């Protein structure tokens, strides 16, 4: 009889649909409804002297901590609200040298902004990253056009590298936080990296969209400028950060784990369920033909 095969095929088909729309999205969505992303790396953060107003020549070794977590999932799966926090601390005593936090409503399927005038610009890279340019609007990055710059090996991972060098308005990024007083920027003035030498480089694992490595900074120094004349008014800081050493090794391991989990959730498990369903149907028809010929 072929009935058991048909029943098994139906069960597997139901399981496939259930996985696709039930359990699977927990691992295949770019950002789950209870998702958390964090990256730790090292660099320097040298603030201008409060008395002289001059940025010291010797840089202060610092730790960088970027974290994103869901604070409102009421509109899941259409969108979730993230709090995106960026903190730099003195590596010796833990003092907060810089901090900035934003709230971003994203489409959890793509990692892009879900609404507003900048809808579609990415906060996180999507799954299945393409070899093209992306516009990123994430924390202090206000609509930066990241250029695809080729493939690169990072700790054994094949990654896509994206880069930017040029102007960036950092005025809002110095608004401050409970732990960082910020910088008061009067009307008619703005903050940007001297000589527009801000740089940002990021290495992305293409299947998952996960960040493997980042390099960023303004080594020419952030300054307050008169917006109309472009005259430099006051120094703020000099900084740079990058994923390296133990932090890089830990991040690469996390990306490997994420890729393995995503591959099982998005490819292997539904593939096995579909293959099993088709196999049961084929076995049922073959058994029917065998009985008919007997």
N, C-alpha and C positions, 0 to 999 in steps of 0.2 A: 504493500500500500504506500501511496505517496503522501498521505495526509500528514504524518509526523514531520516530513520535510517541509511541507507548506507552513505548518504551524511554527516550526523553528525559524523559517524565513521571515514570517510575520513578526515574531518576537524580536529577531535581530533588527528588522526594519524599525520597529518601535523604539528599540534601544538606541539606534542610530539617531533618530529624531530627538529622543530624550537627551542624548549626549550633546547634540548640536545646539539645542536651545535651553538645556537645563544645566548640567554639570560642566560641560565644555567651556562656556564663556568665562568661567572663573579663571581659567588659565589662558584662554585665547584672546580675551579682551585686552586691549593695550594697557588699560588701567582698571583693575577690579573695583567693585563698589567699596571695598575696605582696603584698598591698595595703599602701599607705602613705598616710596623710592628714597634712597639715601646714597650719597657719595661723599667720601672723605678723601682729601688730598692735601698737599703741603705747598708752601710757597712763602711769600713775604707780604707784609702789610706795614708800610712805613708812613705814619701820619705826620703831617706838618707840626713843627714845634709850636705849642700854644703861645709862647712868648715872642719868639722871633718870626714865626710865620714861615719858616724855611723847612723844607723836607730834609731830614738828616741824610748824610751820605751813606751811613751804614744801615742796611736793611734789617728789619726785625723778622726773624724766622717765625712763621705762623702756620696754623692749621686751618684748613677750609672744610666747611660742613654744609652740604646742600641737601635739603630734605623736602619732599612733597608728600602730603597725606590728604586723604579725603576727609572733609569736615561736613559735607552735606550730600547725601546720596538719595534724596527724596525723589529726584527726577530720573533715577536710574531706569533703563539703560540709555536714555536720551542724553543725559549729561550728569556730571558730578562737579561739585565745587571743591577745589584743592586750596590748601594753604601751602605756599611755596616760600620756604625760609632759607636764607643764605647768611651764614655766620662765619666770621674770621676771628680767630682767637690768637693771642700771644701763646706760642707753643710752650713757654716756660711756666707761666703763672695762670694761664687760662683766661686772662682778661679779654673781654670782647673789644676788638679793635674796629670792627665794622659789622653791621647787621642790617638786613633789609628783608621785609616779608611782603608778599603780595597774595591776593586771592584771585584764582583763575577758574572759570567754569569751562570745562573741556568736554568734548565728546569722548567717552571712555573707549570707543571702538577704534578711534584714530589717534588720540593724543593731541588733537587740534582744538583751538578755541571753538566753543559751541555756538556762541552768539556774539552780537555786537558788531561794530564796524570792521573789526579785524578777524572776523570769523574765518576759520580755515588755516590761519597761521598756527604753526605748531608750538606747543609747550614741550611735548616729548615727540621724538621721532616715531612714526607709525610702524606697524608690522610690515614686513616685506618692503623695505626701503628701496627706492629707485635711484638710479644713477643720474640725478638731476639736482638742481638747486632747490633749497627750502628756505622759507622765511620763518624765523623763530622769534616769538614774542613770549619770553619766559623770564620771570623775575626781573632783573635789571636790563635784560636784553629787550629792546623796544623796536621790534620789527627789523632785525638784522637779516640780511640776505646771505645765507650760507652757501658757498659755492662747492659743488662736488669736485673733489681734488684727487680722485683715484682710489685704488684699493691699497690696503696696507696690512701687514701682519702685526698684531699686538698680542704678545704672549701666546702665540700659536693660533690665535683667532684671526680669521679673515674679516677685515672690517672695511667700511667705506669711510673715507676721510672727508670732512667738510670744513671749510675755512672762511674767515672774514678778517679783513684789516681795513680800518677806516674810521669815519666819524661815528660817534654814539652820544646821544644826549643822556647824561647821567644825573640831571637835576633832581628828578624824583627819587632816584636811588639813594640819595643822602637825606631822606626824610627822617630817618632815625627810628628807634625802637625803645622799649623799656630799658634795654641794657646798653644802648648806644645812642648818645644825644643827638647825633646827626649834624647836619651843617645847614645853617640858615642862609638861604639864597634869596636876596631881595628881588622884587619885580624888576624886569629889565636886564636880569643877569641869568646866566646858565652855567652848567658844569659839563665839561667834556675833557677828553684826554688830549694833552698837548700835541700839536702837530697832527692830530687825528691818527695817532699811532696805536689806538686800541686794537687788540688782536684777540681772536677766538678760534680755536681749533678743536674739533671733536671727532672721535673715532667711534663709529656705530656698527654693531653687529647687525647685518642687514635683515636676517630672518625675523628676529625679535624686535628690532628697533632699540635695543638696550645700549646704553652708553658704556663703552669699554675704557675710554680715556678722554681727558680734556686738558687743554692748555689755554690759559686766558690771562689777560693783564694789560696794564698800562705802565710801561717802564719809563715813559717820558713824563709821567705825572699828571694827575687830575687837577685841574685849576678852575676857579671861577672866572668867567669872562663877561665883559659887557656885551650884551647880545647885539646891539646896534653897531658898535664900532669894532668888535672883536678883540678889544684890548684886554690883556691878561690882568686880573685884579688881585687874586690871592691863590696860594697853593693849598691843596687839600691833602693829597697823599700820592704814594707810588706803590704799585702792587703787582703781583703775578702769582698764579697758582697752577699746579699741574699734578696729574695723577702719576705717581712714580713709586718705586721701591715696593715695600710691603703693601701699600695701598693699592698699587696697580695689580699686584698678584692676587689680592683679595677680590678686587673688582672683576678681574678676568675669570676667576673661579665662579663668581656669582653669575656672570653672563653665560658661562658654559652650562650651569645648572638651569638657568632660565631658558636657554635654547633647547636643552633636553626635554624639559617639561612642556614647552610649547610644541615641540615636534610630536610628542606623544599625544597631546591634547588635540592638536589641529590636523595631524596627518595620520599617525599610526593607528590610534584607537578607532577613529571613524573609518579608516581604510580597512582595518581588520573586520569591523562589523559589516561593512558593505560587502567585502569579499565573502564573509561567512553567509550572508543572506543570499548572494548570487550562487554560492556553492550549494546551498540547500535546495534552491530552486532547480539547479542543474541536476542534482542527484535525484530529486523527485521525478523529473521528466525522464531521466535515463531509466529509473526503476519502472516507470509506467511503460516505456517502450520495450524493456526487457520482458515484462509480464505479457505484453501484447504479442510478442514474437514467440513466446513459449508454447 
